[in-house]
Amino acid sequence: MRGLITARHLVTNGTTIIQEFGLPAYMQCIAACLFSRRQITFLEVIMRLRHARA
């Protein structure tokens, strides 16, 4: 298991992501999926959000 974010995961698990982590996390995942030059994991996105809020 690599844990990489894919567009398929965002579509099929969007509701769960929003309920558990909030809309900002979901939007960051979409942005990471679309605009990141490298593959990124869900955990990396969440950790970036946590550090940005601190």
N, C-alpha and C positions, 0 to 999 in steps of 0.2 A: 504494500500500500504506500503510495507516494503522497497522497493528500493534496494533490494539485487542484486548483480551482478550474473548472471548465464551464462553458456556457450551459451545457446540459445540466450540470449540478445546480447552477443558479436558477434555472427554470423549474426543475423538478423539486427543489428544496427551498425555494424562495420564501414560502410562508413560514417554514420552520426557522429559517435564518432571521427573518424579521421579528418573529415572536420571541425568540431566545436572545438575540443580540441587538435588535433594533434596526430601524431603517438606515441610519448612517453606515452601519456595518455592511448591510446589503449593497448599498450604493458604492461603497469602497471596493467590495468584491467585484462588482460589475466593472468599475473603472480599472481595477487591477487586471481583470480578464481581458479587457479591450485594449488597454494602453501600455501594459507592462512589456518591456523588451525581453524579459525572461519569464519563465514559469514561476508562479508564486503559490504558496500554500495558504489555506484559510487561516491557519494559526498566525502566519506573518501579518496578514491584514488585521486581525484582531489585536495583535500586540502593538502594531503601529497606532491603532485607534486609542488604546490604553495609554500609550506614552504621550500622545498628543493631548489627551485630557489632563494629564498630571501636571 
